[in-house]
Amino acid sequence: AAPAPEPAAPPPAQEKAAPKGPKALIAQADRLREKGDTEKALDLYERAADAAPDNADALAGRGLCYLDLEQYESAARAFREALRADPLHADALLGAAEAARSLGRTAEAIAQYQKYLEAHPDGDEAPVARNALQELRR
């Protein structure tokens, strides 16, 4: 007979209340990111992406955190993964454009802003995308 597993130490009280599923992790990560707690948000998006590798919200959230942290190559990678999971994901399209713009990849940025506007002409960030396109085309 196999020996009985050792009882695990109970998690600290803070971790006990941690959300379980990817949806809950993403919701908590979104709230943390809005408050400016980017590092903690990134950790939760990572956990959500590990649990659901094709979850575009988790992947795009990770990219948004990398943008906030000015880690543009990592952001661009995360947004590419999100767009593979959902080619029309609004945050991923706009984020990919922002990352490309920050990396000096003007043609790529223009293409991503255009894709965002084609997919989401009345999206929350449509004015941002239009303004960015005007600036990049000067």
N, C-alpha and C positions, 0 to 999 in steps of 0.2 A: 504494500500500500504506500502511496505517496505521502510524504509528511504534510501535515496541515500547513497552509501558508501562514506566515506571520501576520498578525493583525496590523493593518496600516494605521499609522498615526492619524488622528482626525485632522482635517485641514484647518487652517486658521479660520476664525469666524468670518472674515472678509471673503475668503474663497468659497465658503459654504454656500453663500448666496449667489455665487457666480452663475450666469445663465448657462443652460445646457446645450440647446440646439443652435445650429448656425443662424437661424432667424433671430433668436434672442441675442446671440453674440453680436450680430451686425447692428441690431437696434441699440444695444448698449454702446458699441463702438461709435456709432453715429453721434450719440449724445456726448460722449467723451470728446470726440473731434470738434464738435460745435463749441464745447467749453474751452478748447485749446489744449486738451490733454492728449496730444498727438501720439506720444510714445505708448501710452496705455491703449489708445484706440487701435494703433497699429498691431499690438499684441493680440487684441481680440479679433481683428480682421484676419490675422494670420491663423488663429485657431479656427475661425469659421471656414477659411479657405482649406485648411487641412481636413476638416470634417466634410466639406462639400466642395471638392476641387473645381467643379464647373459652376460655382455660384458667382455670377458676374458682379453682384452687389458686394460680395466680400473682396473679390479681386480689384474692383474699381475703388473700393474704400481704402484698400492697401495703397493703391496708386495715389489717391488723394492725400494720404498721410505722407507719402514720400515727396509729393509736391510741397506740402506744408514744411517739410524738413529740408527742402531745396536739394533733394537727392533725385535729380532729374532722370538719370539713366535708369535707376530702379523704378521710378514712376512710369517711365515709358514702357518698361518690361511688364509691369503690373497691368497697365492699360491694354497692352497687346493681348495678354492672357484673358482679360475681361472681355475684350472684343471677339476673341475666339469663342468664348462661351455665349456671348450675345452681341452680334455685330452692330446692333443699333442701340446699345446701352448708352443713355444720354451722358452720364457722368464719365464713362470711359471714353466716349468720343471727344468730349470737351477736354477731359484731362489729357488725352493723347495729344491734342492740339496744343495745350498749354505746355506740356513737357517738351514737345518738339520745338516750340517757340523759344523756350528757355535754353534749349541746347543749340539754338541758332539754325535749326533745320526749317527754314522758312517755307520751302515748297511743301514739305510734309505737314507743317502746321496749317497752311492754307487748305490743303486737301482735307485735313481732319475737321477744321472749322466748317468747311463746305458740307461734309458728310453729316455733321451735327445738324446744320440748318436744313438739309434735305430731309432728315429723319424727324427733326423736332422744330419745324418752322415757328411754332408758337411756344417753344419750351421756355422754362424759367430763365435760362441763360442765353436765349437767342440774341438779345441786345448786346450782350458781352461778345458773343461770337461775331456778330456783324461789325462791331467796333474794331475787334482784333483784325478782321479781314481787311477793313479799310486801312488800318495802320500798316499791315504787312504788305499791302499792295502799293504803297507810296513809293 
